[in-house]
Amino acid sequence: MSFFYFMAFSQDPGIRFEKGLSWQDILSKAKTENKYVFVDCYTTWCGPCKYMARNIFPLKETGDALNPKFISVGMQLDTTAHDSDTVKGEYADAHMIMTNYDIRAFPTYLFFNPQGILVHRALGSTDAAHFISFTEDALHEDRQYYSLISKYRNRNNKDSMLLESLGHQAIDNGDPALADSVLNDWFSIIKNPYTKERLEMIAQITRKSTDPGFDLFYKNTARIDKIKKPDFAETVVMNVIIKENQSITALFKTNADTPEWSRIAEEIKTRYGSEYAHRSITWVKVPYYKKEKNWNLYGSSLVAYLKEYGAYLEAQELNNYAWEIFEYCTGPDDLAVGLSCSNRSITANEKPNPGFMDTYANLLYKSGRTAEAIAKETEALNLSEPSQRQPLQESLDKMKAGQKTWD
């Protein structure tokens, strides 16, 4: 068992994880005690796995939810030179679990009934309440992932509640083929698609202009944006337009011709109108010039897109684009756009984010506002976790020494 899992699993009053038992021993114990089995499938390199082990599994409410009803086991699915004898002894069981149950992302949570039959699965790091909801679903047949799949395949697919629940879980479990099948069946029978959750799911399966959801977003943009968030419907439509335009997709192949932006815009305009033509071209220039490593045109294209369409971006996107401007732009007007995006990313978060603050500090420094940059970088450094401090300290030292923090 890896060290961080040993530390987490040893803590009371959280989840009590079994140690030193084979998979067959686990199944026998579960059958004897009439308990379900919870398997945490993790790797030693997985950050979200470590987060769950350190912050969620040791909590009292998590232990209270699982310990009375589940036999719990942690299964390390990678191998390292530092593995303990216990982990090495579990290699065969771990390989079997990974292969038989198609584990491709981490952490994956598997839930077996007392007879050893897989009935439920979930994926990813989350908070305690959401994780506990996974365990509750595993105990109820009408909410178990694999029970829902069985019902879906054995019915005439007219139960909208079943389809909606299964569609949600298929998306969460990273099964796009099942999600597409289920949600297309579901979309054909629901009477009201206009809720936040339903629009989000329909967007997940809208990848082509022939998909039933495309017309919904294309013809009802204002209504959908009012329910979901500004610019949501337009983004779904634009992504489909770009994906289907052969002139655009050709630009991202090896040895592509020089883009004829006006001709491509006219192609899109003919079918979808001038606004989608302008918006699509404005965006496509950004990844295209990045692919070409034409950093001057990449920076100017990114700034142009953000000026027109950056008003409704999420905090993480704003920070990412602000950092790109820091790296590739030098003009004061462009840096001002980066500073605006960076500031919005910081203010959008209730809790201070040292990484976002570092971006802002670097933009201030590149803009010549050295004193403000040093103050902001110092603030980011003081708020950061010990493991995150080295690069911030290096940037701060360079600022104080008058050295560039960019290449």
N, C-alpha and C positions, 0 to 999 in steps of 0.2 A: 504494500500500500504506500503511495507516495506521501511525502512528509506533510504537505499542506492538507491532504485528506485525512491523514492520521490525526493531525491537530484538531481539525473540524469534527471528525467523527468521535473524538474522545470527549467532547464537551457535553455535559448535561446542562440543561434538560432538553436538548435538541433531538434530532433523529438518532436512534440507536442502530448503527450499521453493524451487521454481522461481519466477523473477521475469521479467516482461516477455514471456511466451509466451502466445499465444492458446490458446483451448480446443482448436482443431484441431491446433495445434502440440504441445500436451500429449499428445493422443491419438496423434499420429504418433510422437512420441518414445517413448511407452510401447510401441507396437507394434514399433518398431524394436529396442528394448532388451528386449522380452519381459518387461515389468514391469507390475504392477498400478498403478492410479492412486488416490491418496488425496486427497480434496478436503475441506478444512476450511471449512465454510460459516459465516461469522461476521458480526457487525455491530459497529460502533464503540461502540455503547451497551451491549453485552452483557457484564455482569460475569463470568459463567462463561466466556465466550470469552476474556476478558483473563486469567483465572486459568490457563486451559490454555496460552495463548501464553507466559505469563511463568514458569510453574512446572512444566509437564509436557513441552511440546514441546522445550525446550532440553536435557533430560536425556540423558545418554549412553545409558542403556538404551532410551530411546524412539527415539533416532536409530539405534541398532544394530538395533532391530526393524524399522524402516521403510526406511532408506536403501538396503540391498542389494536390496530387492524391490519398492519402490514409487517412482513419480514423485509427488511431493507438491506440492500447490498450495493456497494460501490464497485464498479467494474472498470478498471483501467484498460483502455483499448489501444494504447500505443505501448512501445517498449523503449526503455532507455538503459544506458550503461549503469545507472545508479539504482535500478529496481531492486527492491528487497526480495528475499527468498519467498515471502508470502505472495508478492505480485508475480514472481516468476512461476510459482506453482499454479497461478490462475491463468497463465497464458492460453492454454488450450480452451478453457471455458470462455475466455474473453474473445478469442478468435471465432469460436462457435457463435457467440452472441452477435458479434459484428456481422458475420456472414449470413446467418440464418434470418436475422431481423433487419438486414439492410441498413445498418447504421452509417450515415454519410455526413452527419453534422453533429456538433457537440455544444452543450450537453444534450443528449437524448434521454428521455425518461420512458422506461418500459414498465407496464403494469400487467401482472399475470394473476389469474384467479387461483383459488386454492387447489384446483386440479392441474395447475401448471399451464393453462391456456392463455396466450397473449390476448388481452381484451382491450387494452388502451395504450396510447403513447402520446407524448408531448415533447416539445422541443424548446430549448433556449433558456437564457437567464431571465429572471423576472422577480417581482416582489413576493413577499410571503403570502399575501392573500391570493394572488393569482396562482402561485404554485400549489397552495392548498386546494384551490378549485380543481386543479388537475387530478389530485388524489380523490376528491369527492366524485368527480366524473367517472373515475375508474371503478367505483363501487356501485354505480347505477347503470343497469343495462341500457336504459334509454338514452344514456349520454356517452357510453363507451364507444371509442372510435371504431373498433373492429366490429362491434355489434351493429353500429349504424351502417357500416359498409355492407355487412351481410344483409341487412334489411333493404338497403338501397338496391342491391343486385337481385333480390328475390321478390320485389314488389313492382308495381306498375309506375313507380316514380311520380306519384301525384300528391305525396305528403309534403307540403311546402315547409313545414317546421322541421321535419327530418332532413330534407335537402339543405335547408339553410344551416342547420347545426353541423351537418357533415361537411358542407362547403367551407365553413369557418375553420373546422379542424384540419381539412385537407390543405388549406392555405397555410395554416400555422405549422403543419408538419412537413411543409416543403414538398407536396405531391401535386405538381401543377396539372398532370394528366387527369387525375381523379377530380381535382377542383374544377377543371374546365368541364368535364362530363357532368358532374353533379350540378354545378351552378348554371350551366346552359339549360338543363332540365328545369331547374328551379326558376330561372328567369322567365321561362315560357308560361308559367302558371301563376306567378304572383301578380296581384292587382295593383299594389302600390310600391314602386321601387324607390320612392322619394324619402328615404331616411338615411342618416349618415352612414350607418353600418352597411346598409344594402348598397348604397352607391359605391362605397369602398370595395365591396366584393365584386360588383359588376365591373368596376374599373380593372380589377385583377384579371378578368377574363376577356377584356376588350383589347384585342391585339391586331385585329384586321377590320377594314371598313365593312366587311360582310358580316362581322359579328353583330348579334342583335343589340348589344350595348352601344355600338358606335353611334347609331342614329339618336339614341337617347341623349348622349352627351352632345352631339353635334347640333341637335335641334332644340335643346333645352338648357343651354349654357347658363343663362341668367338664373333660372330657377334652381339648378343644381348648385351653382356657386353660392347662392344664398343659404342653402341647407348645409353644404359641406364646408367649403371655404373659398374665398376669392381665387379665381384662376384655376380651380381644380378641373372643371370640365374642359377648358381650353387646352390644358396640358395633356389630358388623355387624348384628345383629338389630334393635337400636334404630333404626339409620339407615334400615332398610327400613320399619319400622313408621311412622316419622315421614313418610317420603316418600310412603307410600301412604294416609295418613289425610287425607281430603279436608277435614276441619274444620281441620286444622293447615295444610295448603297454602293454604287460603283466607285464613288470617291474614296471609299475606305478599303478598297482592294489594292493589292500590290501593283505598282506601275500605273496608277490611275492617271487619266488625262487631267489637264488643268481645268478647274471648275468653270463652267459658264453660268455664273450665278443668275444672270438675267433670264436665260433660257429656262433654268430650273424653276425660277420664281413664276414664270409664265405658265409652266406645266401645272403647278399647284394652283395658281390663280384661276385657271380655266375650270378646275373642278371644285375648288373650295373657297374661292374668293381672295381678294387682295390682302386682307388682314392675316389670314393663315399663311399666305405665300410669304409675306414680309416676316412674320414671326418665325416661320420654319427656317428660312434662310439665315436670319439673324442668329438663331441658335446653332445651326449646323456649322457655321463658320468657326465656332469655338472649338469643338472637338476635331474638326478637320485641320485647322492650323496647328493645333497641338500635336496631332499625328505627324504633320509635316515638320515639326520642330521649328516653325517659323514664329519665333517668340514675339517679334514686334506685332505681327498681324494677330497672333493669338491674344496678346494682351489687349490690343485695341478692340478686337471682336468681343472679348469677354466684357470689357467695360461698356461697350455699346449695348450688349444684351442686358446687363444689369441695370443700366439707366432706364431702359424701356420696360423690362419685365421682371425686375428684381424686387418689386414692392412686397410680394407675398411669400417670399422664400422662408423656409424654416431656419432656425438658429444655426444648426450644423452646416447647412448649405451655405449660409451667409459667411460663416467662418472659413469654410473651405475656399470659397471664391475670393474672400479677402486675402487669404494667404497666397493664392495664385497671383493676385495683383501685386502683392509685396515681392514675390519672387521674380516676376517678369515685366513689371512696369516701372518706369522711372519718372514720368512726367507728373507735375504737381496736381493736375486735374484728375489724372487716373488714380493717383495715390489717395486723393480726396474721396473718390468713389469707394476705394478699398476701406478707408477709415470709416465711412458712413456704414458700409455693410458690417464691418467688424463691431462698431458701436451698437448696431441693432442686434447683433448676435449676443452681445453681453447683456444688454437690457432686456432681451426676451427671456432670459433665464432668471428664475427666482433665486437660485443658488449660484454664487459666483463660480465661474468656470476658469481656472487658471490657464488652460490651453487657449481659450478665446482671448483672455487678457494678454497673453504672450503675443498673439497675432496683432492685437491693437498696438502693443508697445513697439513691435518691430516696424509697423507702418508709421508710427510717430517718428521713430528714429530715422527711417529712410526719408521722411518728409523734412528732416532737419530740426525736429522739435525734441532735442536730445534730453533736456531736463524732464519733460513730461514722460518721455519714453523710459528713462531710468526709474522714475517714480512708479510707473505702471508695471514695469518688469519686476521691480522689488515687491510690489503688492502681489503679483502672480506667484512669485517665488515663495513668499510667506504663506500663501494659501494652498500651495501644492503639497501632494504627498511626498514623503522622502524619496520614493523610487522615481519620481518624476522631476526631481530638482536639478539634476546635472545639466541637461541642455538649457534650462532657464538660467542657471548660474553662468554658464558659458556665454550666453547671449548678453547677460547683464555685464559681465567682465569686459566684453568687447565694446559695449556701449560706453562704459566708463573710460575705456582706453582710446575711444575714437576710431575703432576699427569697424569694418563692414560686418554686418550680420547676415549678409546675403552673398551669393556667389557672383 
